[in-house]
Amino acid sequence: MTTVLAAKPGEAATKIPLLSWFEECTKDSISLVGGKCASLGELISSGARVPPGFALTTAGFAEFMRAAGIQSEIAGLLQGLDHDNLDRLEKSSAAIRDMIESRPMSIELEDLIGEAYRKLSVRCCQASVPVAIRSSATAEDLPGASFAGQQDTYLWIRGFDDVIHHVRRCISSLYTARAIAYRSKMGFPHDQVAISVGVQKMANAYAAGVMFTLHPATGDRSVIVIDANFGFGESVVSGEVTPDHFVVNKVTLDILERTISTKLMCYTVDPRVQKSVATEVPFERQSIQCLIDDEITELAWMPRKSRSTMAGRWTSSGPLTRRCRRAATSTSSRHAPRRSGATVSQRRRSRRPLPRWITSCPACWRASVSCEGRRRCWYATGCNGTPS
């Protein structure tokens, strides 16, 4: 990857990459790729099944802003803004976003993103692979402030031109009226907050949502909480629907609470225009459970396999999808009760099939047992990418 040289006064220059693949990101890379991309890298390192992708780093963001030559204009528009003056905030935000989205990227940066997108398509065995363009700010989760959710995410983006356009839109979302007002109110200098942009393969999700490894309302660490809806996870994280709610015991994987909501809409892909669209959930599906019990159990098993991961979101392009739920199961003798006088419930629990994830097809997310009976990996070829 092309790098830029940076150095503090009196120190030797160091090379900073403009682009970075998720598997190269760690928890120490937050200043380079932001909190979201760094967490995705940690999940990959822990063995979680995360769709591949890459990130435009904060150095790439700085290079784009430098080449655009609009830092002084942005600083002038932000100077003296009152976080309570909503009209002026909206006008300044619209002017800044128009400036950013109208500026072309440098040829070098476009080539880097284009080559990385081509490699991602080859890796996923799909021409112009659909991706999610995701913001990843360096100040998303801080002890005294939280900037999460203030920047934009765009789903099911296909083709090089659309990827470049939505990367610029993602960068400009650093200057939404809400984000500007929050930084002004919390006393954060606007020029010290940077953004990274993640480009990640989309999964054509049947159901998606968020999963917490502790109860977000009570802080109970003995349970896992899952909120889910049909389609992509956008309807859940944006609050447009009341999702199905499940509380699972971490130890026994029993479902302790189950709340099935009436889900009127969801986001899914329109195959004719290849765009993510909001659609009405058919009446007969509105009040049924979007995840079956086996899927809930498999999802709750995942944090136990990667104990080092922290509570986080599992969005439409993450593991909370029916496309990647099919897994081989087996019963391990080490999970059986060791006492000869075990109760009936203990013996029944010991025979419960434990999910053991197997290699899946990277393009269509089908398990190897249903993908022509051949084992595949992320680098396999020969799949036409047709969803099952």
C-alpha positions as CSV (number, residue, x, y, z in Angstrom):
1,M,0.0,0.0,0.0
2,T,1.2,3.5,-0.7
3,T,2.3,5.3,2.4
4,V,2.9,8.9,3.6
5,L,5.7,10.0,5.8
6,A,4.9,11.7,9.1
7,A,7.0,12.9,12.0
8,K,6.9,15.0,15.1
9,P,9.6,17.7,15.5
10,G,12.9,16.0,16.4
11,E,11.7,12.5,15.5
12,A,12.4,10.3,12.5
13,A,9.7,10.1,9.9
14,T,7.4,7.0,10.0
15,K,5.4,5.5,7.2
16,I,1.6,5.6,7.5
17,P,-0.5,3.5,5.1
18,L,-3.3,5.2,3.2
19,L,-5.3,1.9,3.1
20,S,-5.3,-1.1,5.4
21,W,-7.0,-4.5,5.3
22,F,-9.2,-5.4,8.2
23,E,-6.9,-8.3,9.2
24,E,-4.1,-5.8,9.6
25,C,-6.1,-3.7,12.1
26,T,-5.8,-4.2,15.9
27,K,-7.0,-2.4,19.0
28,D,-3.8,-0.3,18.8
29,S,-4.9,1.0,15.4
30,I,-7.8,3.2,16.5
31,S,-5.9,6.4,15.7
32,L,-5.3,5.0,12.2
33,V,-8.6,3.3,11.3
34,G,-11.0,4.4,13.9
35,G,-12.9,2.3,16.5
36,K,-15.2,0.4,14.2
37,C,-12.5,-0.9,11.8
38,A,-10.1,-1.7,14.7
39,S,-12.9,-3.7,16.4
40,L,-13.5,-5.6,13.1
41,G,-9.8,-6.5,13.0
42,E,-9.9,-7.7,16.5
43,L,-12.9,-9.9,15.7
44,I,-11.1,-11.4,12.8
45,S,-8.0,-12.1,15.0
46,S,-10.3,-13.8,17.5
47,G,-11.6,-16.2,14.9
48,A,-15.0,-14.7,14.3
49,R,-16.5,-15.0,10.8
50,V,-16.3,-11.4,9.6
51,P,-16.8,-10.5,5.9
52,P,-13.5,-9.2,4.4
53,G,-12.8,-5.6,3.6
54,F,-10.4,-2.7,3.9
55,A,-10.3,0.8,5.4
56,L,-9.2,4.2,4.0
57,T,-7.1,5.3,7.0
58,T,-7.1,8.7,8.7
59,A,-3.9,9.3,6.7
60,G,-5.9,8.7,3.5
61,F,-8.6,11.1,4.8
62,A,-5.9,13.8,5.6
63,E,-4.4,13.3,2.1
64,F,-7.8,13.8,0.5
65,M,-8.5,16.9,2.5
66,R,-5.0,18.3,1.7
67,A,-5.4,17.6,-2.0
68,A,-8.9,19.2,-2.0
69,G,-7.5,22.4,-0.4
70,I,-10.6,23.2,1.6
71,Q,-9.3,23.1,5.2
72,S,-9.2,26.9,5.5
73,E,-12.8,27.3,4.1
74,I,-14.1,24.6,6.5
75,A,-12.4,26.3,9.4
76,G,-14.0,29.6,8.4
77,L,-17.4,28.1,8.3
78,L,-17.0,26.4,11.7
79,Q,-15.6,29.4,13.5
80,G,-17.8,30.9,16.1
81,L,-20.7,28.4,15.6
82,D,-23.1,28.1,18.5
83,H,-24.3,24.6,19.1
84,D,-27.8,25.9,19.9
85,N,-28.1,27.9,16.6
86,L,-29.7,25.1,14.6
87,D,-30.3,27.2,11.4
88,R,-26.7,28.2,11.1
89,L,-25.5,24.7,11.9
90,E,-27.6,23.3,9.1
91,K,-26.4,25.9,6.6
92,S,-22.7,25.4,7.5
93,S,-23.1,21.6,7.4
94,A,-24.7,21.7,4.0
95,A,-22.0,24.0,2.6
96,I,-19.1,21.9,4.0
97,R,-20.6,18.6,2.8
98,D,-21.2,20.1,-0.7
99,M,-17.6,21.2,-0.9
100,I,-16.3,17.8,0.2
101,E,-18.5,15.7,-2.1
102,S,-17.8,17.9,-5.1
103,R,-14.0,17.7,-4.9
104,P,-12.4,14.9,-6.9
105,M,-10.0,12.5,-5.2
106,S,-6.3,12.4,-6.3
107,I,-5.5,9.9,-9.0
108,E,-3.2,8.1,-6.6
109,L,-5.9,7.7,-3.9
110,E,-8.5,6.6,-6.5
111,D,-6.1,4.0,-7.8
112,L,-5.5,2.6,-4.3
113,I,-9.2,2.3,-3.6
114,G,-9.9,0.9,-7.0
115,E,-7.2,-1.8,-6.7
116,A,-8.3,-2.7,-3.2
117,Y,-11.9,-3.0,-4.4
118,R,-10.8,-5.2,-7.3
119,K,-8.9,-7.5,-5.0
120,L,-11.9,-7.7,-2.7
121,S,-14.1,-8.7,-5.6
122,V,-11.6,-11.4,-6.6
123,R,-11.3,-12.6,-3.1
124,C,-15.1,-12.9,-2.8
125,C,-15.4,-14.5,-6.2
126,Q,-17.9,-11.9,-7.4
127,A,-17.6,-9.2,-10.0
128,S,-18.3,-5.7,-8.5
129,V,-19.0,-7.3,-5.1
130,P,-21.6,-5.4,-3.1
131,V,-20.1,-3.6,-0.1
132,A,-21.1,-1.5,2.8
133,I,-19.4,1.9,3.1
134,R,-19.0,2.5,6.8
135,S,-17.7,5.5,8.8
136,S,-15.2,4.8,11.5
137,A,-14.3,7.9,13.5
138,T,-11.3,8.1,15.8
139,A,-13.4,9.5,18.6
140,E,-16.4,7.1,18.5
141,D,-16.3,5.8,22.1
142,L,-14.4,7.8,24.7
143,P,-14.7,7.8,28.5
144,G,-16.3,11.3,28.6
145,A,-18.1,11.4,25.2
146,S,-19.6,9.1,22.6
147,F,-19.6,10.1,18.9
148,A,-21.0,6.8,17.7
149,G,-23.9,6.9,15.2
150,Q,-23.2,10.5,14.1
151,Q,-21.6,9.6,10.8
152,D,-23.2,7.8,7.9
153,T,-23.2,4.2,6.6
154,Y,-24.3,3.2,3.1
155,L,-25.4,-0.3,2.2
156,W,-25.2,-2.4,-0.9
157,I,-22.9,-0.3,-3.0
158,R,-21.6,-1.8,-6.2
159,G,-19.1,-0.6,-8.8
160,F,-16.0,1.5,-8.6
161,D,-17.6,4.9,-9.3
162,D,-20.3,4.4,-6.7
163,V,-17.7,3.2,-4.1
164,I,-15.6,6.4,-4.7
165,H,-18.7,8.6,-4.5
166,H,-20.0,7.1,-1.2
167,V,-16.5,7.2,0.3
168,R,-16.6,11.0,-0.2
169,R,-20.1,11.1,1.2
170,C,-18.9,9.1,4.3
171,I,-16.1,11.6,4.8
172,S,-18.5,14.5,4.5
173,S,-20.7,13.0,7.2
174,L,-18.0,14.0,9.7
175,Y,-19.5,17.5,9.3
176,T,-23.2,16.8,9.8
177,A,-25.1,19.4,11.9
178,R,-25.5,16.9,14.7
179,A,-21.8,16.0,14.8
180,I,-20.7,19.7,14.6
181,A,-23.0,20.6,17.4
182,Y,-21.9,17.7,19.6
183,R,-18.2,18.5,19.2
184,S,-18.8,22.2,19.9
185,K,-20.8,21.4,23.0
186,M,-18.2,18.9,24.3
187,G,-15.3,21.2,23.6
188,F,-13.6,19.0,21.0
189,P,-11.6,20.9,18.3
190,H,-13.0,20.1,14.9
191,D,-9.5,19.8,13.3
192,Q,-8.5,17.1,15.8
193,V,-11.2,14.6,14.9
194,A,-10.4,12.4,12.0
195,I,-12.4,9.7,10.2
196,S,-11.6,6.4,8.5
197,V,-13.9,4.8,6.0
198,G,-14.4,1.0,5.9
199,V,-15.4,-0.8,2.7
200,Q,-16.7,-4.3,3.7
201,K,-18.4,-7.1,1.8
202,M,-22.2,-7.2,2.2
203,A,-24.0,-10.3,3.3
204,N,-27.5,-10.7,1.7
205,A,-29.0,-11.1,5.2
206,Y,-32.3,-12.8,5.8
207,A,-32.2,-11.3,9.3
208,A,-29.8,-9.0,11.1
209,G,-29.5,-6.9,14.2
210,V,-27.3,-6.2,17.3
211,M,-25.9,-8.5,20.0
212,F,-24.6,-7.4,23.4
213,T,-22.5,-9.7,25.6
214,L,-24.1,-8.0,28.7
215,H,-27.5,-6.6,29.3
216,P,-27.4,-3.0,28.1
217,A,-30.1,-1.8,30.5
218,T,-29.1,-3.6,33.7
219,G,-25.4,-4.4,33.1
220,D,-26.0,-8.1,33.9
221,R,-23.0,-10.0,32.6
222,S,-24.5,-13.4,32.9
223,V,-26.7,-12.9,29.8
224,I,-26.5,-12.1,26.1
225,V,-29.1,-9.8,24.5
226,I,-30.0,-10.0,20.8
227,D,-32.3,-7.6,19.0
228,A,-33.1,-8.5,15.4
229,N,-35.4,-7.9,12.4
230,F,-35.8,-9.2,8.9
231,G,-33.4,-7.9,6.2
232,F,-30.4,-5.7,6.9
233,G,-29.7,-4.3,10.3
234,E,-30.3,-0.7,9.4
235,S,-33.9,-0.8,10.6
236,V,-32.7,-2.0,14.0
237,V,-29.9,0.5,14.6
238,S,-31.8,3.4,13.2
239,G,-34.8,2.7,15.5
240,E,-37.3,2.5,12.6
241,V,-38.8,-0.7,14.0
242,T,-39.3,-2.4,17.3
243,P,-37.1,-5.5,16.9
244,D,-37.5,-9.0,18.3
245,H,-35.8,-9.2,21.6
246,F,-34.1,-12.2,23.1
247,V,-32.2,-12.7,26.3
248,V,-29.9,-15.8,26.5
249,N,-28.1,-17.3,29.4
250,K,-24.4,-17.3,28.8
251,V,-23.7,-20.6,30.5
252,T,-26.6,-22.9,29.5
253,L,-27.5,-21.0,26.3
254,D,-31.2,-21.2,27.3
255,I,-33.5,-18.4,26.0
256,L,-34.6,-16.7,29.2
257,E,-36.8,-13.9,27.6
258,R,-38.4,-13.8,24.2
259,T,-40.3,-10.7,23.0
260,I,-41.8,-11.0,19.4
261,S,-42.7,-7.5,18.0
262,T,-44.8,-6.5,15.1
263,K,-42.2,-5.6,12.4
264,L,-43.8,-3.5,9.7
265,M,-40.8,-2.8,7.5
266,C,-37.2,-3.9,6.8
267,Y,-34.3,-3.0,4.5
268,T,-33.4,-5.4,1.7
269,V,-31.8,-5.3,-1.7
270,D,-33.9,-4.6,-4.8
271,P,-32.5,-7.0,-7.4
272,R,-33.6,-4.9,-10.3
273,V,-31.7,-1.7,-9.4
274,Q,-29.2,-3.4,-7.0
275,K,-29.9,-0.9,-4.2
276,S,-30.8,-1.2,-0.5
277,V,-34.5,-0.2,-0.2
278,A,-37.0,0.0,2.6
279,T,-39.8,-2.5,2.0
280,E,-42.9,-3.5,3.8
281,V,-42.8,-6.9,5.6
282,P,-45.5,-9.2,4.4
283,F,-48.5,-9.3,6.8
284,E,-48.1,-13.1,7.5
285,R,-44.4,-12.5,8.6
286,Q,-44.9,-9.3,10.7
287,S,-45.6,-11.0,14.0
288,I,-43.4,-14.2,13.6
289,Q,-39.9,-14.7,15.1
290,C,-37.3,-13.5,12.6
291,L,-34.6,-15.8,14.2
292,I,-35.2,-19.5,15.0
293,D,-34.1,-20.9,18.3
294,D,-31.1,-22.7,16.8
295,E,-29.8,-19.5,15.3
296,I,-30.1,-17.7,18.6
297,T,-28.2,-20.5,20.3
298,E,-25.4,-20.4,17.7
299,L,-25.1,-16.6,18.0
300,A,-24.9,-16.8,21.8
301,W,-22.2,-19.4,21.4
302,M,-19.9,-17.1,19.4
303,P,-18.7,-14.8,22.3
304,R,-17.8,-18.0,24.2
305,K,-15.4,-18.9,21.4
306,S,-13.9,-15.5,21.3
307,R,-13.8,-14.3,24.9
308,S,-11.4,-11.5,24.1
309,T,-14.0,-9.6,22.0
310,M,-16.0,-6.9,23.7
311,A,-19.7,-6.2,23.4
312,G,-20.5,-4.8,20.0
313,R,-22.8,-4.6,17.1
314,W,-23.3,-7.4,14.6
315,T,-24.8,-5.6,11.6
316,S,-26.1,-6.7,8.3
317,S,-22.6,-7.3,7.0
318,G,-21.7,-9.3,10.2
319,P,-22.3,-12.8,11.5
320,L,-26.0,-12.2,12.5
321,T,-27.4,-13.5,9.2
322,R,-29.2,-16.6,8.2
323,R,-26.8,-16.9,5.2
324,C,-24.0,-17.9,7.6
325,R,-26.0,-19.8,10.2
326,R,-25.7,-23.3,8.7
327,A,-23.1,-25.1,10.7
328,A,-22.0,-28.6,11.4
329,T,-22.9,-29.6,15.0
330,S,-21.5,-32.3,17.3
331,T,-21.7,-33.3,20.9
332,S,-18.5,-33.3,22.8
333,S,-18.0,-35.7,25.7
334,R,-16.2,-33.0,27.8
335,H,-19.5,-31.1,28.0
336,A,-21.3,-34.1,29.6
337,P,-21.9,-34.1,33.4
338,R,-19.2,-36.0,35.2
339,R,-21.4,-37.1,38.0
340,S,-23.0,-40.5,37.6
341,G,-26.2,-39.2,39.3
342,A,-26.8,-36.4,36.9
343,T,-30.4,-35.2,36.6
344,V,-32.5,-35.6,33.5
345,S,-32.2,-31.9,32.6
346,Q,-28.4,-32.1,33.0
347,R,-28.2,-35.1,30.7
348,R,-30.5,-33.5,28.2
349,R,-28.4,-30.4,28.2
350,S,-25.2,-32.4,27.7
351,R,-26.7,-33.9,24.6
352,R,-27.5,-30.5,23.1
353,P,-25.7,-30.1,19.8
354,L,-22.9,-27.5,20.1
355,P,-22.4,-25.4,17.0
356,R,-19.0,-25.9,15.3
357,W,-18.6,-23.4,12.5
358,I,-17.3,-24.9,9.2
359,T,-15.7,-23.2,6.2
360,S,-18.3,-21.4,4.1
361,C,-18.5,-20.0,0.6
362,P,-17.3,-16.4,0.6
363,A,-19.6,-15.2,-2.2
364,C,-22.9,-16.7,-1.2
365,W,-22.3,-17.5,2.5
366,R,-23.5,-21.0,2.1
367,A,-22.0,-23.7,4.2
368,S,-19.7,-26.1,2.4
369,V,-22.2,-29.0,2.9
370,S,-24.8,-27.1,0.8
371,C,-22.3,-25.6,-1.7
372,E,-21.9,-28.6,-4.0
373,G,-20.4,-30.6,-1.2
374,R,-17.0,-29.0,-1.5
375,R,-15.1,-27.2,1.3
376,R,-14.3,-23.6,0.4
377,C,-12.4,-20.7,2.0
378,W,-12.4,-17.0,1.5
379,Y,-10.0,-17.4,-1.4
380,A,-11.9,-20.2,-3.2
381,T,-13.0,-19.7,-6.8
382,G,-15.8,-21.1,-8.9
383,C,-18.9,-19.8,-7.1
384,N,-21.2,-17.6,-9.2
385,G,-22.3,-15.7,-6.1
386,T,-26.0,-16.6,-6.5
387,P,-27.7,-16.4,-3.1
388,S,-29.4,-19.6,-1.9
